[in-house]
Amino acid sequence: MTQTTALRAEHLAYSYGSSPVLRDVNLVLPRGTVTAIVGPNGAGKSTLLEILAGVRRPASGRVLGTAPVALVVQRVTAPDTLPLTVADVVRMGTWRGRAVGAAGVASGSGSAVGSGSGSGSGARPSRAERRRVVADALTRVDLANLADRSFTALSGGQRQRALVAQAIARRAPILLLDEPSTGLDAESRDRTRRILSEEAARGATVAVVTHDQEAIDFADAVVRLVDGVRVA
Ligand SMILES: Nc1ncnc2c1ncn2[C@@H]1O[C@H](COP(=O)(O)OP(=O)(O)OP(=O)(O)O)[C@@H](O)[C@H]1O
């Protein structure tokens, strides 16, 4: 690992049962950059992201990098009975320690909402500081006006933005996002791209699985998977 490398994956392989989905994947995520992870449906992008985040263990190969990771998962669903406001969900990003997000808002990949394998570095923030961080994150994703609304009452695109806000609030050195722009309108997609660039500018290392061509054009680097093999 060099000083400029936040995370390095070496010779990753993974199978679901007997079906191989990743084969000998190598990649480096440089500090302070945005990397787009692209490829056709089923290429193994989400699986790769989960392995990079440490929520899935590779069959072989390894991931080097010790910084805490914030993971934004895809296809968020939530039980209707979940008594959380939008602000509560974002506030979860400010919690310290592991197993953040185990509050029962499930994603399509079975993880809890905004599962993070850690949180941002530094001393425990004060209550006032946490309030500021939550308000700032809500404003950045343009959900400040819905802060007190029930999370389950949000549309799919609004939920997606709330989870991006939760990840921002985590202030993790590494930010991994699985299709954060899916279902977002053009303005929200544009805002999401801007947020990711701003996070990289503050020194975060960002990797984003995306089919959004503008996000791909916007990225500093592109990792392309086809049938579980890195081709670019
Ligand atoms: N839990 C699972 N059990 C079995 N097979 C799975 C599971 N999750 C994913 N797969 C299979 O693994 C392959 C890679 O899936 P993955 O979700 O990583 O692809 P992806 O590139 O993220 O696709 P998409 O662009 O559609 O989100 C696919 O063929 C998928 O059907």
The ligand as a Gaussian input file, in Angstrom:
#p B3LYP/6-31G(d) Opt

LIG

0 1
 N      -27.337000     -14.096000      -3.442000
 C      -27.069000     -14.610000      -4.657000
 N      -27.196000     -15.934000      -4.891000
 C      -26.922000     -16.460000      -6.088000
 N      -26.502000     -15.744000      -7.152000
 C      -26.355000     -14.432000      -6.976000
 C      -26.628000     -13.788000      -5.729000
 N      -26.380000     -12.470000      -5.854000
 C      -25.978000     -12.287000      -7.132000
 N      -25.962000     -13.456000      -7.803000
 C      -25.547000     -13.652000      -9.190000
 O      -24.194000     -13.223000      -9.302000
 C      -23.986000     -12.532000     -10.523000
 C      -23.419000     -11.153000     -10.202000
 O      -24.382000     -10.402000      -9.483000
 P      -24.130000      -8.904000      -9.049000
 O      -25.349000      -8.446000      -8.335000
 O      -22.837000      -8.823000      -8.345000
 O      -24.017000      -8.212000     -10.486000
 P      -24.100000      -6.676000     -10.892000
 O      -23.012000      -6.464000     -11.889000
 O      -24.103000      -5.823000      -9.673000
 O      -25.504000      -6.605000     -11.633000
 P      -26.577000      -5.378000     -11.822000
 O      -25.980000      -4.375000     -12.772000
 O      -27.749000      -6.074000     -12.433000
 O      -26.869000      -4.834000     -10.460000
 C      -25.334000     -12.505000     -11.231000
 O      -25.333000     -13.534000     -12.194000
 C      -26.323000     -12.782000     -10.144000
 O      -27.449000     -13.473000     -10.664000

